[in-house]
Amino acid sequence: MIPHQPPLQPLFQSFFLGGFECSTHRNMSRRRLDMIAATRHDLLAREDYAQLAEHGIRAARDGVRWHLVETSPGHYDWSAVLPLIRAAEQAGTQVIWDLCHYGWPDDLDVFSPAFVDRFARYAAAFARLHREETGRAPFVCPVNEISFLAFAGGDMARCSPHETGRGMDLKRNLARAAIAGTRAVRDATPGARFAAVDPVINIVPREDAEAEEVARHNASQWQSWDMLCGREEPGLGGSEDILDVVGVNYYWNNQWLHHAEPLSVFDSARFRPFRDLLADTARRYAPRGIFVAETSIEGAPRAPWLRYVAEETMAARQAGLPVHGVCLYPVISHMGWDEDRYCPNGLFELTPRHGRREVHRPLAAELARLQATFREQGVEAARSAVG
């Protein structure tokens, strides 16, 4: 059962957030990505934040590109992030800053103790910079998607560090880094907030013989959060106070048949409503706040997909779950990580015209409709007062 909760105190300035894709890993071809530069968000940050505000979005996810900041050990060049901080401040937008979104400086071994130590020092340095620039402690996501990165980069060699069979080693060291970074930021800037972001999934066995293996895979989705709060492998240094806000990522393909195709939302016998996945998360980590940290789909289904996720999220809230928002991620469409393919999944399209992004009108209309509906229920109005 989910404990009875008092009325939610809002975490964000708006129920809907916009997420700027900020991956900096090396892709399958070992080429360094910089999605902030690839989407020209580094050059258009002021315009991008202003456009978010025009659509009633006053909270966002954005990224600090560690490999550009720490150009040599212990020396920080903040020129890549200061324009983003200042643009968000000018727009009055609240930001969750990803400190490690899949990428790190090339001289660092991600499996080493040095990775943990360097990350903690860098995280603290950013926190101090943020306080100097804004007068406030930051809201950060120390290490984005620990579990997913451990799988993709440590077991499947699909991204940095391009290993196989080392997923658990990678997960442990990323958890150590996130724990150390959280403590370092908290020491440097008391009052900082922290998001721990990973996907929620549902794998369904094709036959009874797969049930045990599938149950293990489904259980593994909780592993990084459990490491952070010290429930699993407490020797990593985790504790309950480390896990602050839980960010769940949910895309159209987060439910699938084992070793087979994604499940359709219309497959009522096997597909679990998203509200149930949120309830699983809340039961495990209550009374912490939860938000949908990433969701999107490509092409024409953008508007109906947002409608589904938002309505499921509202149903979860009405059932008493502490769900604080939905982040459209990415908010700008972009080119694919590993192939030269346009991914039309954003509220804004990639190529600006006269300094502004083209808006995907069906998604914008659906967003406006949802915002009006939520205002009638007191959700958006409550958050508009957060500053």
ZASEDREN-19639 format. One line per field, with one value per residue (C-alpha): residue number from 1; residue in three letters; chain; y, x, z. Coordinates in nm, 3 decimals, always signed. Each point is the difference from the previous one (the first is absolute). Example, Ala and Ser with C-alpha at 12.3 -4.5 7.8 and 13.67 -1.06 7.14 Angstrom:
2
num: [1;2] $
residuo: [ALA;SER] $
cadena: [A;A] $
Y: [-0.450;+0.344] $
X: [+1.230;+0.137] $
Z: [+0.780;-0.066] $
END
This chain:
387
num: [1;2;3;4;5;6;7;8;9;10;11;12;13;14;15;16;17;18;19;20;21;22;23;24;25;26;27;28;29;30;31;32;33;34;35;36;37;38;39;40;41;42;43;44;45;46;47;48;49;50;51;52;53;54;55;56;57;58;59;60;61;62;63;64;65;66;67;68;69;70;71;72;73;74;75;76;77;78;79;80;81;82;83;84;85;86;87;88;89;90;91;92;93;94;95;96;97;98;99;100;101;102;103;104;105;106;107;108;109;110;111;112;113;114;115;116;117;118;119;120;121;122;123;124;125;126;127;128;129;130;131;132;133;134;135;136;137;138;139;140;141;142;143;144;145;146;147;148;149;150;151;152;153;154;155;156;157;158;159;160;161;162;163;164;165;166;167;168;169;170;171;172;173;174;175;176;177;178;179;180;181;182;183;184;185;186;187;188;189;190;191;192;193;194;195;196;197;198;199;200;201;202;203;204;205;206;207;208;209;210;211;212;213;214;215;216;217;218;219;220;221;222;223;224;225;226;227;228;229;230;231;232;233;234;235;236;237;238;239;240;241;242;243;244;245;246;247;248;249;250;251;252;253;254;255;256;257;258;259;260;261;262;263;264;265;266;267;268;269;270;271;272;273;274;275;276;277;278;279;280;281;282;283;284;285;286;287;288;289;290;291;292;293;294;295;296;297;298;299;300;301;302;303;304;305;306;307;308;309;310;311;312;313;314;315;316;317;318;319;320;321;322;323;324;325;326;327;328;329;330;331;332;333;334;335;336;337;338;339;340;341;342;343;344;345;346;347;348;349;350;351;352;353;354;355;356;357;358;359;360;361;362;363;364;365;366;367;368;369;370;371;372;373;374;375;376;377;378;379;380;381;382;383;384;385;386;387] $
residuo: [MET;ILE;PRO;HIS;GLN;PRO;PRO;LEU;GLN;PRO;LEU;PHE;GLN;SER;PHE;PHE;LEU;GLY;GLY;PHE;GLU;CYS;SER;THR;HIS;ARG;ASN;MET;SER;ARG;ARG;ARG;LEU;ASP;MET;ILE;ALA;ALA;THR;ARG;HIS;ASP;LEU;LEU;ALA;ARG;GLU;ASP;TYR;ALA;GLN;LEU;ALA;GLU;HIS;GLY;ILE;ARG;ALA;ALA;ARG;ASP;GLY;VAL;ARG;TRP;HIS;LEU;VAL;GLU;THR;SER;PRO;GLY;HIS;TYR;ASP;TRP;SER;ALA;VAL;LEU;PRO;LEU;ILE;ARG;ALA;ALA;GLU;GLN;ALA;GLY;THR;GLN;VAL;ILE;TRP;ASP;LEU;CYS;HIS;TYR;GLY;TRP;PRO;ASP;ASP;LEU;ASP;VAL;PHE;SER;PRO;ALA;PHE;VAL;ASP;ARG;PHE;ALA;ARG;TYR;ALA;ALA;ALA;PHE;ALA;ARG;LEU;HIS;ARG;GLU;GLU;THR;GLY;ARG;ALA;PRO;PHE;VAL;CYS;PRO;VAL;ASN;GLU;ILE;SER;PHE;LEU;ALA;PHE;ALA;GLY;GLY;ASP;MET;ALA;ARG;CYS;SER;PRO;HIS;GLU;THR;GLY;ARG;GLY;MET;ASP;LEU;LYS;ARG;ASN;LEU;ALA;ARG;ALA;ALA;ILE;ALA;GLY;THR;ARG;ALA;VAL;ARG;ASP;ALA;THR;PRO;GLY;ALA;ARG;PHE;ALA;ALA;VAL;ASP;PRO;VAL;ILE;ASN;ILE;VAL;PRO;ARG;GLU;ASP;ALA;GLU;ALA;GLU;GLU;VAL;ALA;ARG;HIS;ASN;ALA;SER;GLN;TRP;GLN;SER;TRP;ASP;MET;LEU;CYS;GLY;ARG;GLU;GLU;PRO;GLY;LEU;GLY;GLY;SER;GLU;ASP;ILE;LEU;ASP;VAL;VAL;GLY;VAL;ASN;TYR;TYR;TRP;ASN;ASN;GLN;TRP;LEU;HIS;HIS;ALA;GLU;PRO;LEU;SER;VAL;PHE;ASP;SER;ALA;ARG;PHE;ARG;PRO;PHE;ARG;ASP;LEU;LEU;ALA;ASP;THR;ALA;ARG;ARG;TYR;ALA;PRO;ARG;GLY;ILE;PHE;VAL;ALA;GLU;THR;SER;ILE;GLU;GLY;ALA;PRO;ARG;ALA;PRO;TRP;LEU;ARG;TYR;VAL;ALA;GLU;GLU;THR;MET;ALA;ALA;ARG;GLN;ALA;GLY;LEU;PRO;VAL;HIS;GLY;VAL;CYS;LEU;TYR;PRO;VAL;ILE;SER;HIS;MET;GLY;TRP;ASP;GLU;ASP;ARG;TYR;CYS;PRO;ASN;GLY;LEU;PHE;GLU;LEU;THR;PRO;ARG;HIS;GLY;ARG;ARG;GLU;VAL;HIS;ARG;PRO;LEU;ALA;ALA;GLU;LEU;ALA;ARG;LEU;GLN;ALA;THR;PHE;ARG;GLU;GLN;GLY;VAL;GLU;ALA;ALA;ARG;SER;ALA;VAL;GLY] $
cadena: [A;A;A;A;A;A;A;A;A;A;A;A;A;A;A;A;A;A;A;A;A;A;A;A;A;A;A;A;A;A;A;A;A;A;A;A;A;A;A;A;A;A;A;A;A;A;A;A;A;A;A;A;A;A;A;A;A;A;A;A;A;A;A;A;A;A;A;A;A;A;A;A;A;A;A;A;A;A;A;A;A;A;A;A;A;A;A;A;A;A;A;A;A;A;A;A;A;A;A;A;A;A;A;A;A;A;A;A;A;A;A;A;A;A;A;A;A;A;A;A;A;A;A;A;A;A;A;A;A;A;A;A;A;A;A;A;A;A;A;A;A;A;A;A;A;A;A;A;A;A;A;A;A;A;A;A;A;A;A;A;A;A;A;A;A;A;A;A;A;A;A;A;A;A;A;A;A;A;A;A;A;A;A;A;A;A;A;A;A;A;A;A;A;A;A;A;A;A;A;A;A;A;A;A;A;A;A;A;A;A;A;A;A;A;A;A;A;A;A;A;A;A;A;A;A;A;A;A;A;A;A;A;A;A;A;A;A;A;A;A;A;A;A;A;A;A;A;A;A;A;A;A;A;A;A;A;A;A;A;A;A;A;A;A;A;A;A;A;A;A;A;A;A;A;A;A;A;A;A;A;A;A;A;A;A;A;A;A;A;A;A;A;A;A;A;A;A;A;A;A;A;A;A;A;A;A;A;A;A;A;A;A;A;A;A;A;A;A;A;A;A;A;A;A;A;A;A;A;A;A;A;A;A;A;A;A;A;A;A;A;A;A;A;A;A;A;A;A;A;A;A;A;A;A;A;A;A;A;A;A;A;A;A;A;A;A;A;A;A;A;A;A;A;A;A;A;A;A;A;A;A;A;A;A;A;A;A] $
Y: [+0.000;+0.359;+0.201;+0.282;+0.318;+0.362;+0.238;+0.012;+0.293;+0.070;-0.085;+0.186;+0.336;-0.173;-0.348;-0.049;+0.027;+0.019;-0.211;+0.107;-0.308;+0.024;-0.336;+0.017;-0.366;-0.164;-0.181;-0.346;+0.138;+0.150;+0.351;+0.253;+0.137;+0.345;+0.024;+0.351;+0.119;-0.227;+0.158;+0.349;+0.041;+0.138;+0.288;+0.038;-0.057;+0.338;-0.050;-0.363;+0.091;+0.287;-0.235;-0.247;+0.281;+0.091;-0.350;+0.025;-0.208;+0.160;-0.299;-0.198;-0.255;+0.113;-0.117;+0.088;-0.153;-0.139;-0.076;+0.368;+0.137;-0.200;+0.050;-0.124;-0.166;+0.246;+0.296;+0.114;+0.206;+0.105;+0.184;-0.282;+0.012;+0.364;+0.110;-0.275;+0.097;+0.367;-0.074;-0.203;+0.275;+0.265;-0.208;-0.073;-0.374;-0.257;-0.254;-0.347;-0.018;-0.337;-0.016;-0.326;-0.090;-0.305;+0.185;+0.086;+0.129;-0.230;-0.036;-0.161;-0.374;-0.027;-0.316;+0.161;+0.163;+0.313;+0.031;+0.025;+0.254;+0.218;-0.005;+0.109;+0.294;+0.105;-0.027;+0.220;+0.255;+0.023;+0.043;+0.293;+0.154;-0.034;+0.169;+0.284;+0.051;-0.038;+0.043;-0.347;-0.355;-0.206;-0.280;-0.268;-0.350;-0.122;-0.304;-0.051;-0.350;-0.208;-0.326;+0.068;+0.118;-0.308;-0.219;+0.191;+0.085;-0.277;-0.305;+0.081;+0.223;+0.240;+0.314;+0.108;-0.187;-0.262;-0.306;-0.335;-0.204;+0.294;+0.149;-0.060;+0.138;+0.312;+0.035;-0.020;+0.267;+0.231;-0.040;+0.080;+0.312;+0.112;-0.053;+0.187;+0.276;+0.041;+0.036;+0.243;+0.222;-0.008;+0.101;+0.281;+0.136;-0.107;-0.018;-0.153;-0.247;-0.318;-0.209;-0.364;-0.093;-0.344;-0.182;-0.197;-0.312;-0.302;-0.312;-0.281;-0.364;-0.168;-0.337;-0.134;-0.115;+0.365;+0.119;-0.022;+0.175;+0.272;+0.057;+0.061;+0.247;+0.187;+0.013;+0.148;+0.327;+0.091;-0.078;+0.341;+0.176;-0.270;+0.048;+0.375;-0.042;-0.277;-0.284;-0.193;-0.026;+0.247;-0.014;+0.240;+0.272;+0.052;+0.107;+0.090;+0.374;-0.026;-0.090;+0.324;+0.026;-0.304;+0.070;-0.276;-0.015;-0.154;-0.038;-0.186;-0.302;-0.036;-0.307;-0.297;-0.374;-0.169;-0.002;+0.130;+0.302;+0.287;-0.047;+0.210;+0.213;-0.182;-0.340;+0.006;-0.352;+0.074;+0.377;+0.164;+0.349;+0.260;+0.099;-0.349;+0.044;+0.332;-0.174;-0.264;+0.280;+0.188;-0.309;-0.067;+0.353;+0.191;+0.264;+0.138;+0.211;-0.157;+0.156;-0.125;+0.108;-0.101;-0.094;+0.038;-0.184;+0.076;+0.135;+0.043;-0.180;+0.276;+0.161;-0.318;-0.142;+0.307;-0.017;-0.363;+0.063;+0.318;-0.153;-0.307;+0.231;+0.195;-0.324;-0.095;+0.337;-0.040;-0.338;+0.176;-0.056;+0.283;+0.062;+0.357;+0.042;-0.125;+0.095;+0.011;-0.152;+0.091;+0.328;+0.062;-0.262;-0.112;-0.224;-0.358;-0.102;-0.278;+0.069;+0.303;+0.001;+0.279;-0.087;+0.210;-0.037;+0.353;+0.286;+0.203;-0.109;+0.008;+0.265;+0.356;+0.262;+0.357;-0.112;-0.189;-0.367;-0.119;-0.132;-0.338;+0.134;-0.316;-0.059;+0.366;-0.010;-0.315;+0.150;+0.309;-0.212;-0.207;+0.312;+0.148;-0.325;-0.018;+0.364;-0.082;-0.265;+0.243;-0.159;+0.263;+0.288;-0.145;-0.020;+0.346;+0.148;-0.194;+0.220] $
X: [+0.000;+0.106;-0.006;-0.253;+0.165;-0.071;-0.074;+0.296;+0.237;+0.114;+0.354;-0.010;-0.113;-0.226;-0.148;+0.145;+0.376;+0.212;+0.313;+0.297;+0.183;+0.351;+0.168;+0.380;+0.102;+0.199;-0.240;+0.034;+0.260;+0.198;-0.090;-0.055;-0.353;-0.097;-0.375;-0.017;+0.224;-0.166;-0.339;+0.159;-0.141;+0.339;-0.052;-0.376;-0.046;-0.161;-0.247;-0.063;-0.085;-0.217;-0.192;-0.052;-0.149;-0.234;-0.144;-0.045;+0.307;+0.198;+0.212;+0.253;+0.279;+0.330;+0.360;+0.349;+0.246;+0.268;+0.246;-0.003;+0.007;+0.287;+0.253;+0.280;-0.024;-0.129;-0.018;-0.348;-0.101;-0.362;-0.038;-0.213;-0.257;-0.016;-0.209;-0.251;-0.026;-0.041;-0.258;-0.209;+0.029;-0.108;-0.306;-0.081;+0.023;+0.084;+0.258;+0.108;+0.363;+0.136;+0.365;+0.086;-0.230;+0.184;+0.330;+0.319;+0.353;+0.204;+0.284;-0.230;-0.053;-0.368;+0.071;+0.268;-0.007;+0.137;-0.327;-0.193;+0.240;+0.017;-0.375;-0.062;+0.240;-0.151;-0.354;+0.089;+0.168;-0.313;-0.217;+0.212;-0.013;-0.378;-0.035;+0.229;-0.200;-0.352;+0.020;-0.156;+0.115;-0.049;-0.241;+0.218;-0.014;+0.349;+0.022;-0.276;-0.146;+0.249;-0.180;-0.051;+0.358;+0.131;-0.199;+0.069;+0.364;+0.106;-0.177;-0.094;+0.294;-0.246;+0.152;+0.275;+0.185;-0.075;+0.034;-0.174;-0.048;+0.087;-0.342;-0.007;+0.353;-0.105;-0.326;+0.184;+0.254;-0.260;-0.198;+0.314;+0.051;-0.362;+0.014;+0.328;-0.123;-0.322;+0.188;+0.249;-0.274;-0.192;+0.312;+0.081;-0.354;-0.240;-0.356;+0.086;-0.249;+0.079;-0.175;+0.092;-0.123;-0.043;-0.257;-0.294;-0.070;-0.225;+0.132;-0.247;+0.111;-0.104;-0.028;+0.005;+0.361;+0.111;-0.186;+0.287;+0.251;-0.252;-0.076;+0.372;+0.017;-0.307;+0.142;+0.326;-0.176;+0.007;+0.366;+0.159;-0.259;+0.045;+0.377;-0.035;-0.217;+0.217;-0.250;+0.223;+0.378;+0.022;+0.378;-0.035;-0.084;-0.366;-0.255;-0.368;+0.074;+0.197;-0.309;-0.198;-0.233;-0.061;-0.017;-0.157;+0.058;-0.276;-0.011;-0.227;+0.235;+0.055;-0.224;+0.086;-0.018;+0.320;+0.245;-0.279;-0.207;-0.134;-0.347;-0.287;-0.203;-0.301;+0.132;-0.207;+0.097;+0.374;+0.051;-0.002;-0.152;+0.266;-0.179;+0.080;+0.373;-0.015;-0.176;+0.275;+0.256;-0.194;-0.050;+0.371;+0.128;-0.281;-0.022;+0.251;-0.124;-0.015;-0.012;-0.001;+0.350;-0.017;-0.274;-0.052;-0.068;+0.093;-0.223;-0.377;-0.076;+0.173;-0.325;-0.195;+0.304;+0.029;-0.374;+0.034;+0.297;-0.146;-0.341;+0.157;+0.215;-0.306;-0.180;+0.300;-0.016;-0.370;+0.075;+0.228;+0.339;+0.256;+0.054;+0.109;+0.036;+0.060;+0.309;-0.025;+0.337;+0.148;-0.177;+0.202;+0.002;+0.352;+0.218;+0.051;+0.295;+0.129;-0.153;-0.055;-0.375;-0.230;-0.194;-0.321;-0.094;+0.000;-0.237;+0.248;+0.164;+0.376;+0.064;-0.069;-0.149;+0.099;+0.130;-0.314;-0.090;-0.290;-0.274;-0.164;-0.354;-0.193;+0.219;-0.020;-0.380;-0.018;+0.238;-0.219;-0.313;+0.161;+0.125;-0.352;-0.145;+0.258;-0.057;-0.367;+0.116;+0.231;+0.326;+0.159;-0.126;+0.166;+0.333;-0.005;+0.086;+0.326;+0.307] $
Z: [+0.000;-0.061;+0.325;+0.023;-0.126;+0.091;-0.291;-0.237;+0.039;-0.357;-0.103;-0.330;-0.135;-0.251;-0.017;-0.349;-0.043;-0.315;-0.032;-0.213;-0.131;+0.145;-0.063;-0.032;-0.028;-0.275;-0.229;-0.155;-0.242;+0.293;-0.118;+0.277;+0.000;+0.124;-0.038;+0.143;-0.282;-0.258;+0.072;+0.019;+0.349;+0.102;-0.245;+0.038;+0.372;+0.059;-0.283;+0.101;+0.358;-0.116;-0.230;+0.283;+0.207;-0.286;+0.031;+0.376;+0.082;+0.283;+0.104;-0.201;-0.012;-0.149;+0.010;+0.116;-0.245;+0.229;-0.280;-0.103;+0.354;+0.149;-0.275;+0.225;+0.342;+0.258;-0.242;-0.101;-0.301;+0.051;-0.330;-0.144;+0.280;+0.109;-0.302;+0.081;+0.368;-0.092;-0.269;+0.244;+0.262;-0.250;-0.091;+0.365;-0.066;+0.267;-0.122;+0.103;-0.111;-0.116;+0.108;-0.177;-0.288;-0.134;-0.060;+0.191;-0.075;-0.222;+0.251;+0.261;+0.046;+0.095;+0.201;+0.217;+0.346;-0.170;-0.191;+0.327;+0.153;-0.311;-0.043;+0.359;-0.031;-0.332;+0.139;+0.297;-0.226;-0.215;+0.307;+0.116;-0.348;-0.008;+0.338;-0.110;-0.321;+0.139;+0.376;+0.043;+0.055;-0.317;-0.087;-0.162;-0.144;+0.090;-0.231;-0.254;-0.049;+0.197;-0.073;-0.370;-0.050;+0.181;-0.239;-0.323;+0.067;+0.238;-0.143;-0.361;-0.112;-0.163;+0.154;+0.238;+0.142;-0.273;+0.223;+0.027;+0.315;+0.228;+0.054;+0.375;+0.044;-0.189;+0.194;+0.331;-0.089;-0.148;+0.323;+0.202;-0.209;+0.036;+0.376;+0.035;-0.230;+0.196;+0.326;-0.155;-0.145;+0.328;+0.194;-0.245;-0.030;+0.277;-0.123;-0.339;-0.146;-0.190;-0.265;-0.055;-0.349;-0.158;-0.215;+0.132;-0.206;-0.032;-0.174;-0.065;-0.052;-0.322;+0.174;+0.356;-0.028;-0.026;+0.308;+0.249;-0.228;-0.086;+0.370;+0.061;-0.287;+0.123;+0.353;-0.128;-0.089;+0.372;+0.052;-0.045;+0.218;+0.265;-0.014;+0.049;+0.308;+0.146;-0.028;-0.238;+0.038;+0.291;-0.029;-0.295;+0.253;-0.072;+0.259;+0.004;+0.000;-0.327;-0.201;-0.023;-0.306;-0.221;-0.375;-0.209;-0.374;-0.208;-0.378;-0.239;+0.003;+0.378;+0.006;-0.218;-0.049;+0.112;-0.294;-0.224;-0.099;+0.212;+0.147;-0.127;+0.239;-0.147;+0.116;+0.319;+0.102;+0.020;-0.010;+0.343;+0.025;+0.068;+0.322;+0.132;-0.069;+0.183;+0.289;+0.015;+0.025;+0.267;+0.213;-0.006;+0.063;+0.175;+0.133;-0.253;-0.287;-0.346;-0.343;-0.357;-0.096;-0.368;-0.242;-0.375;-0.323;-0.360;-0.272;-0.014;+0.331;+0.200;+0.116;+0.088;+0.180;+0.221;+0.064;+0.114;+0.229;+0.148;+0.065;+0.160;+0.214;+0.109;+0.086;+0.215;+0.177;+0.062;+0.157;+0.247;-0.163;+0.047;-0.374;-0.066;-0.375;-0.352;-0.202;-0.379;-0.083;-0.232;-0.056;-0.320;-0.277;-0.090;-0.212;+0.115;+0.214;-0.226;-0.340;-0.216;+0.058;+0.109;+0.316;-0.004;+0.366;+0.145;+0.064;-0.207;-0.323;-0.040;-0.263;+0.119;-0.229;+0.078;+0.339;+0.106;-0.009;-0.210;+0.230;-0.050;+0.006;+0.091;+0.305;+0.100;-0.024;+0.211;+0.257;+0.025;+0.040;+0.277;+0.177;-0.004;+0.134;+0.276;+0.091;+0.052;+0.245;+0.180;-0.115;-0.225;+0.215;+0.309;-0.172;-0.151;+0.339;+0.041;-0.044] $
END
